[in-house]
Amino acid sequence: MRRKQALVLGLVLVLLLSAAGLAARGQQEPVTPDAEQVFAGGWPYATPPTGHFNMFVSNAIELRFWREIHQLPLALYVNARGEYTPMLAESWEIDDAAGEMRIRLQPDARWLTGEAVTAKDVWT
């Protein structure tokens, strides 16, 4: 009997929380494409089970062999040939005197939306 009561109480609680979530969702203002959008994130962060897909900070969920699909590198080093194979970068030059590296991105690099990949995207 107690088990049935606990089950019913749990079900009612889930339904109430779901209804509250739907009500709150309906109160949000719609985002228009022209509106400025801001992402405010925190660091360090660990979500999914424990971790995330940002390979540049701790607690990353490593994708191992498929990392290049998720985060395309500028180039890959091929040890057998002793050279780099361009990926996102078309070409690059290193200025030791100035301590700079200038990279030219592939001209046809695009996001799924069709927008061009820019230097700002790579820096981010």
C-alpha positions as CSV (number, residue, x, y, z in Angstrom):
1,M,0.0,0.0,0.0
2,R,2.8,2.4,0.9
3,R,4.6,1.6,-2.3
4,K,1.4,2.5,-4.3
5,Q,1.1,5.8,-2.4
6,A,4.8,6.7,-3.0
7,L,4.4,5.9,-6.7
8,V,1.3,8.0,-7.1
9,L,2.9,10.9,-5.1
10,G,6.0,10.7,-7.3
11,L,3.9,10.7,-10.5
12,V,1.9,13.7,-9.3
13,L,5.2,15.5,-8.4
14,V,6.6,14.8,-11.9
15,L,3.4,16.1,-13.6
16,L,3.4,19.3,-11.5
17,L,7.1,20.0,-12.3
18,S,6.5,19.3,-16.0
19,A,3.5,21.7,-16.0
20,A,5.5,24.4,-14.2
21,G,8.3,24.0,-16.8
22,L,5.9,24.3,-19.7
23,A,4.3,27.3,-18.2
24,A,7.7,29.0,-17.6
25,R,8.7,28.1,-21.2
26,G,5.6,29.8,-22.6
27,Q,6.5,33.1,-20.7
28,Q,9.8,33.5,-22.5
29,E,10.2,36.2,-25.1
30,P,10.8,34.8,-28.6
31,V,14.3,35.3,-29.9
32,T,14.4,37.1,-33.3
33,P,17.4,36.8,-35.6
34,D,18.1,40.5,-35.3
35,A,18.2,40.5,-31.5
36,E,21.6,40.5,-29.8
37,Q,22.2,37.1,-28.3
38,V,24.6,36.7,-25.3
39,F,25.9,33.5,-23.9
40,A,27.1,33.9,-20.3
41,G,29.0,30.8,-19.2
42,G,30.9,29.8,-16.2
43,W,34.2,28.2,-15.7
44,P,35.1,25.5,-14.7
45,Y,32.1,23.6,-15.7
46,A,31.2,20.0,-15.9
47,T,27.9,18.9,-17.2
48,P,26.5,15.8,-19.0
49,P,27.3,12.9,-16.7
50,T,30.6,14.6,-15.7
51,G,32.3,16.5,-18.4
52,H,31.6,18.3,-21.6
53,F,32.9,18.4,-25.2
54,N,35.3,21.4,-24.9
55,M,38.6,19.8,-25.4
56,F,40.6,22.8,-24.2
57,V,39.7,22.7,-20.5
58,S,39.6,20.0,-17.8
59,N,36.8,17.4,-17.5
60,A,36.5,17.1,-21.3
61,I,34.8,14.0,-22.6
62,E,37.4,13.0,-25.1
63,L,36.2,11.9,-28.5
64,R,39.5,10.2,-29.3
65,F,39.6,9.2,-33.0
66,W,36.6,11.3,-33.9
67,R,37.9,14.6,-32.4
68,E,38.8,16.0,-35.8
69,I,35.1,15.6,-36.9
70,H,34.0,17.6,-33.8
71,Q,36.7,20.2,-33.7
72,L,38.5,20.5,-37.1
73,P,42.2,21.3,-36.5
74,L,44.1,23.8,-38.6
75,A,46.4,21.0,-39.8
76,L,47.4,17.5,-39.0
77,Y,51.0,16.3,-38.7
78,V,51.7,13.2,-40.7
79,N,54.7,11.6,-39.0
80,A,55.5,9.2,-41.9
81,R,56.0,12.2,-44.3
82,G,57.3,14.6,-41.7
83,E,54.9,17.3,-42.8
84,Y,51.6,19.0,-42.0
85,T,48.4,18.3,-44.0
86,P,46.2,21.4,-44.1
87,M,42.7,20.9,-42.8
88,L,40.9,24.1,-41.8
89,A,44.0,26.2,-42.7
90,E,44.8,26.6,-46.3
91,S,48.3,27.9,-45.6
92,W,50.4,29.5,-42.8
93,E,53.6,31.3,-42.2
94,I,55.6,31.8,-39.0
95,D,57.4,35.1,-38.3
96,D,59.9,34.3,-35.6
97,A,61.1,37.9,-35.4
98,A,57.6,39.2,-34.6
99,G,56.6,36.1,-32.7
100,E,53.5,35.7,-34.9
101,M,51.9,33.0,-37.0
102,R,49.6,34.1,-39.8
103,I,47.0,31.6,-41.0
104,R,44.9,31.7,-44.1
105,L,41.7,29.7,-43.7
106,Q,40.2,27.5,-46.4
107,P,38.0,29.8,-48.6
108,D,35.2,27.3,-48.8
109,A,35.1,26.6,-45.0
110,R,31.4,27.0,-44.0
111,W,29.2,26.2,-40.9
112,L,26.1,24.1,-41.4
113,T,24.1,27.3,-41.6
114,G,26.1,28.3,-44.7
115,E,28.0,31.1,-43.0
116,A,31.8,31.4,-43.6
117,V,34.2,30.3,-40.9
118,T,36.1,33.3,-39.9
119,A,39.3,34.0,-37.9
120,K,37.1,35.1,-35.0
121,D,35.5,31.6,-35.0
122,V,38.9,29.9,-34.8
123,W,40.1,32.3,-32.1
124,T,37.0,31.6,-30.1
